[in-house]
Amino acid sequence: MNSPSISRLTMHDVVHSVLGTLNLERGIFRTLLDLFVKPRSFFDTYFFKDRGKYTQPTTLLMLMLAGVLLSFRHLLPSDDTYSPNLLLTITASNEGELQTMSLLREYDDLLRLMFVPITSVLSYLLFRKQGWHLAEHMVFNSYILAFQFFVMFALVPLLFYQLEWIVGVTSLVFFLYVYVRCMDGPPWLTLVKSVGIVACTNLLFIAILYQITLWLI
């Protein structure tokens, strides 16, 4: 057997490689904590100083989404109680539409990834004075959605007690909180614009789902 010219592989090397590939060595919980406690400093650091300090937005978004999908698929009953798109189901007029709505509800969390480009375009248009590129708005909103997925995952037990509204309110408050903390300008104006972004994004999301329904049936 030849004498190795480099050190032998160990489990530490394997774990280090996996964490490095996923960009988790810096600490996923540090990323979430700083995003919550000091969002303005968080984005200033990521955009203008050190992009390697935190878990990358795509990685964080996919990990949080995976957590939500696993928890919702395996811990919660598969009925309409926990469907955020129940309104669309109520408006369905025939069996084909109901079947399509059932399919859309099953993949609702994945479809919510559409929030990122929609919200990013709206925030780019409404906060032009911020001086961020569209790509930076996409990163900004990706981190927000990732944290909202984390909130959904962390508060899953509340859904057993019909308290899903708390999850929705918490996610909304966090969205508005980050915008007010990060965007330049009067806080009241930022809050109004942010509420407008939420309203427009959800309306566009519902419209897109409805068009998908018409296309599938």
KAPEHU-V813280 format. One record per residue. N is the residue number from 1. SS is DSSP state (alpha for helix, beta for strand, coil for the rest). BURIAL is + if it has 9 or more other ideal C-beta (glycine too) atoms within 8 Angstrom, else -. D_LAST is the distance of its C-alpha to the last C-alpha in Angstrom with 2 decimals. Layout:
n={N,N}
ss={SS,SS}
burial={BURIAL,BURIAL}
d_last={D_LAST,D_LAST}
This chain:
n={1,2,3,4,5,6,7,8,9,10,11,12,13,14,15,16,17,18,19,20,21,22,23,24,25,26,27,28,29,30,31,32,33,34,35,36,37,38,39,40,41,42,43,44,45,46,47,48,49,50,51,52,53,54,55,56,57,58,59,60,61,62,63,64,65,66,67,68,69,70,71,72,73,74,75,76,77,78,79,80,81,82,83,84,85,86,87,88,89,90,91,92,93,94,95,96,97,98,99,100,101,102,103,104,105,106,107,108,109,110,111,112,113,114,115,116,117,118,119,120,121,122,123,124,125,126,127,128,129,130,131,132,133,134,135,136,137,138,139,140,141,142,143,144,145,146,147,148,149,150,151,152,153,154,155,156,157,158,159,160,161,162,163,164,165,166,167,168,169,170,171,172,173,174,175,176,177,178,179,180,181,182,183,184,185,186,187,188,189,190,191,192,193,194,195,196,197,198,199,200,201,202,203,204,205,206,207,208,209,210,211,212,213,214,215,216,217}
ss={coil,coil,coil,coil,coil,coil,coil,coil,coil,coil,alpha,alpha,alpha,alpha,alpha,alpha,alpha,alpha,alpha,alpha,alpha,alpha,coil,coil,coil,coil,coil,alpha,alpha,alpha,alpha,alpha,alpha,alpha,alpha,alpha,alpha,coil,alpha,alpha,alpha,alpha,alpha,alpha,alpha,alpha,alpha,alpha,coil,coil,coil,coil,coil,coil,coil,coil,alpha,alpha,alpha,alpha,alpha,alpha,alpha,alpha,alpha,alpha,alpha,alpha,alpha,alpha,alpha,alpha,alpha,alpha,alpha,coil,coil,coil,coil,alpha,alpha,alpha,coil,coil,coil,alpha,alpha,alpha,alpha,alpha,alpha,coil,coil,coil,alpha,alpha,alpha,alpha,alpha,alpha,alpha,alpha,alpha,alpha,alpha,alpha,coil,alpha,alpha,alpha,alpha,coil,coil,alpha,alpha,alpha,alpha,alpha,alpha,alpha,alpha,alpha,alpha,alpha,alpha,alpha,coil,alpha,alpha,alpha,coil,coil,coil,alpha,alpha,alpha,alpha,alpha,alpha,alpha,alpha,alpha,alpha,alpha,alpha,alpha,alpha,alpha,alpha,alpha,alpha,alpha,alpha,alpha,coil,alpha,alpha,alpha,alpha,coil,coil,coil,coil,alpha,alpha,alpha,alpha,alpha,alpha,alpha,alpha,alpha,alpha,alpha,alpha,alpha,alpha,alpha,alpha,alpha,alpha,alpha,coil,coil,coil,coil,alpha,alpha,alpha,alpha,alpha,alpha,alpha,alpha,alpha,alpha,alpha,alpha,alpha,alpha,alpha,alpha,alpha,alpha,alpha,alpha,alpha,alpha,alpha,alpha,alpha,alpha,alpha,alpha,alpha,alpha,coil}
burial={-,-,-,-,-,-,-,-,-,-,-,-,-,+,-,+,-,-,+,-,-,+,+,+,-,+,-,+,-,+,+,+,-,+,+,-,-,-,+,-,-,+,+,+,+,+,+,-,-,-,-,-,-,+,+,-,+,-,+,+,+,-,+,+,+,-,+,+,+,-,+,+,-,-,-,+,-,-,-,-,-,+,+,-,+,-,-,+,+,-,-,+,-,-,-,-,+,+,+,+,+,+,+,+,+,-,-,+,+,-,+,+,+,+,+,+,-,+,+,+,+,+,+,+,-,+,+,-,-,-,-,+,-,+,-,+,+,+,+,+,+,+,+,+,+,+,+,+,+,+,+,+,+,-,+,+,-,+,+,-,-,-,-,+,-,+,+,+,-,+,+,+,-,+,+,+,+,+,+,+,-,+,+,-,-,-,-,-,-,+,+,-,+,+,+,+,+,+,-,+,+,-,-,+,+,+,-,+,+,+,-,+,+,-,-,-,+}
d_last={64.86,64.79,65.43,62.31,62.82,60.27,59.70,57.83,54.24,53.89,51.07,51.84,51.08,47.74,46.70,48.04,46.00,42.72,43.38,44.38,41.22,39.07,41.51,42.29,46.04,46.49,44.94,41.45,42.96,45.29,42.34,40.60,43.93,44.95,41.54,42.00,45.75,46.40,43.24,45.22,47.56,44.72,42.97,46.33,47.23,44.01,43.83,47.51,49.56,48.18,44.59,45.71,46.79,43.41,40.41,38.16,35.11,32.52,34.27,34.58,30.95,29.76,32.34,31.49,27.75,28.65,30.81,28.12,25.60,28.34,29.59,26.31,25.10,28.50,30.32,27.93,26.29,22.56,21.72,20.38,23.93,23.75,20.36,20.94,17.47,18.10,17.95,14.25,13.88,16.31,14.50,11.23,11.56,9.92,9.64,5.94,6.42,9.67,8.83,7.01,10.11,12.31,11.56,12.23,15.30,16.55,16.84,17.81,21.30,20.34,18.10,21.19,22.95,21.39,23.96,26.73,26.12,25.06,28.07,30.34,29.84,30.46,33.50,34.81,34.75,36.20,38.82,40.10,43.67,43.03,43.49,40.79,38.78,34.99,35.19,37.38,34.97,32.26,34.73,35.71,32.23,31.44,34.48,33.51,30.03,31.76,34.17,31.47,29.89,33.45,33.79,30.64,32.07,35.56,34.58,32.30,34.98,34.53,31.04,32.73,34.57,31.72,33.04,29.94,30.84,33.85,31.73,29.81,33.09,34.89,32.33,32.46,36.27,36.54,34.43,36.66,39.76,39.27,38.61,41.70,43.82,42.84,42.35,45.43,46.21,46.80,44.95,43.84,42.28,40.54,39.22,37.88,36.19,34.73,33.29,31.76,30.22,28.72,27.32,25.89,24.43,22.60,21.34,20.12,18.56,16.60,15.64,14.46,12.36,10.81,10.20,8.73,6.22,5.61,5.83,3.80,0.00}
